[in-house]
């Protein structure tokens, strides 16, 4: 007995039900419709939108993907991220994200708009004045997480951007660095005996020097604190 070629069985069965020409036309039509659908989604991702909510079917939503704007804001401030319209995103949005949007639109029988992306500033095209997440607005300040791609953030990012959270944190870090540098100054460099007054004088000098560098860098580069930039489209806001 000859072995069964399952591919041949498939071909024979289909040839009886659907002519080859019809198969080609159907596949071509499906691919064309799919391409038009994807192109439409890409256009919406790159265009300006004032939509603040989408008509989701709440029975089909996953609760662990729903986030309030206050939660998003706090994470952006802690990790110095931005939460902006998808049109400002200069990275490449993966096909998996497009597929997720297409699947959601099918499940919820709607056309999603008003997309937002959470990512570091360097991934956005910001106007004058490592780990993206794509959101769509639900309404009342809630957003639905559609897709996450790229690499995770550096494990020390929260600590590294902590000084930029507010002016108090920045002042404390400046004082700490000045204090450490003061300890590195050799003993007896300015006098024969070490005194508390001399230590304080050197500390104040270092604090003023480092503070001036920080202020100059902040103004020259147009930097601002995390709460002021998390939803700003300007690189020097």
SULLIN-V548214 format. One record per residue. N is the residue number from 0. RES is the residue in three letters. NEAR is the number of other ideal C-beta (glycine too) atoms within 12 Angstrom. Layout:
BEGIN
N/RES/NEAR, N/RES/NEAR
END
This chain:
BEGIN
0/UNK/3, 1/UNK/5, 2/UNK/8, 3/UNK/10, 4/UNK/10, 5/UNK/10, 6/UNK/11, 7/UNK/13, 8/UNK/13, 9/UNK/15, 10/UNK/15, 11/UNK/14, 12/UNK/12, 13/UNK/18, 14/UNK/15, 15/UNK/11, 16/UNK/13, 17/UNK/17, 18/UNK/12, 19/UNK/14, 20/UNK/11, 21/UNK/14, 22/UNK/17, 23/UNK/14, 24/UNK/14, 25/UNK/17, 26/UNK/16, 27/UNK/14, 28/UNK/14, 29/UNK/14, 30/UNK/14, 31/UNK/14, 32/UNK/15, 33/UNK/19, 34/UNK/17, 35/UNK/15, 36/UNK/23, 37/UNK/25, 38/UNK/16, 39/UNK/21, 40/UNK/34, 41/UNK/25, 42/UNK/20, 43/UNK/29, 44/UNK/37, 45/UNK/22, 46/UNK/18, 47/UNK/17, 48/UNK/23, 49/UNK/11, 50/UNK/22, 51/UNK/19, 52/UNK/20, 53/UNK/31, 54/UNK/22, 55/UNK/27, 56/UNK/17, 57/UNK/16, 58/UNK/9, 59/UNK/18, 60/UNK/24, 61/UNK/17, 62/UNK/13, 63/UNK/8, 64/UNK/22, 65/UNK/24, 66/UNK/29, 67/UNK/19, 68/UNK/24, 69/UNK/16, 70/UNK/19, 71/UNK/30, 72/UNK/25, 73/UNK/20, 74/UNK/29, 75/UNK/36, 76/UNK/29, 77/UNK/24, 78/UNK/34, 79/UNK/34, 80/UNK/35, 81/UNK/38, 82/UNK/41, 83/UNK/37, 84/UNK/34, 85/UNK/43, 86/UNK/26, 87/UNK/31, 88/UNK/35, 89/UNK/20, 90/UNK/23, 91/UNK/16, 92/UNK/32, 93/UNK/20, 94/UNK/17, 95/UNK/18, 96/UNK/33, 97/UNK/32, 98/UNK/22, 99/UNK/31, 100/UNK/37, 101/UNK/30, 102/UNK/19, 103/UNK/34, 104/UNK/27, 105/UNK/18, 106/UNK/20, 107/UNK/23, 108/UNK/13, 109/UNK/22, 110/UNK/23, 111/UNK/39, 112/UNK/28, 113/UNK/32, 114/UNK/43, 115/UNK/42, 116/UNK/42, 117/UNK/43, 118/UNK/37, 119/UNK/32, 120/UNK/37, 121/UNK/17, 122/UNK/28, 123/UNK/31, 124/UNK/22, 125/UNK/25, 126/UNK/16, 127/UNK/10, 128/UNK/12, 129/UNK/22, 130/UNK/23, 131/UNK/38, 132/UNK/38, 133/UNK/40, 134/UNK/41, 135/UNK/42, 136/UNK/33, 137/UNK/32, 138/UNK/20, 139/UNK/12, 140/UNK/17, 141/UNK/26, 142/UNK/35, 143/UNK/38, 144/UNK/33, 145/UNK/43, 146/UNK/31, 147/UNK/23, 148/UNK/27, 149/UNK/23, 150/UNK/15, 151/UNK/13, 152/UNK/26, 153/UNK/15, 154/UNK/12, 155/UNK/10, 156/UNK/21, 157/UNK/22, 158/UNK/17, 159/UNK/19, 160/UNK/29, 161/UNK/22, 162/UNK/27, 163/UNK/33, 164/UNK/28, 165/UNK/19, 166/UNK/20, 167/UNK/14, 168/UNK/25, 169/UNK/26, 170/UNK/21, 171/UNK/18, 172/UNK/25, 173/UNK/28, 174/UNK/23, 175/UNK/20, 176/UNK/23, 177/UNK/29, 178/UNK/21, 179/UNK/17, 180/UNK/22, 181/UNK/28, 182/UNK/16, 183/UNK/14, 184/UNK/21, 185/UNK/11, 186/UNK/16, 187/UNK/11, 188/UNK/15, 189/UNK/17, 190/UNK/15, 191/UNK/9, 192/UNK/12, 193/UNK/19, 194/UNK/14, 195/UNK/11, 196/UNK/13, 197/UNK/20, 198/UNK/23, 199/UNK/16, 200/UNK/19, 201/UNK/28, 202/UNK/27, 203/UNK/19, 204/UNK/19, 205/UNK/26, 206/UNK/26, 207/UNK/18, 208/UNK/19, 209/UNK/27, 210/UNK/24, 211/UNK/17, 212/UNK/19, 213/UNK/26, 214/UNK/18, 215/UNK/13, 216/UNK/17, 217/UNK/21, 218/UNK/13, 219/UNK/12, 220/UNK/15, 221/UNK/19, 222/UNK/25, 223/UNK/26, 224/UNK/24, 225/UNK/35, 226/UNK/20, 227/UNK/23, 228/UNK/32, 229/UNK/34, 230/UNK/25, 231/UNK/27, 232/UNK/26, 233/UNK/21, 234/UNK/22, 235/UNK/19, 236/UNK/23
END
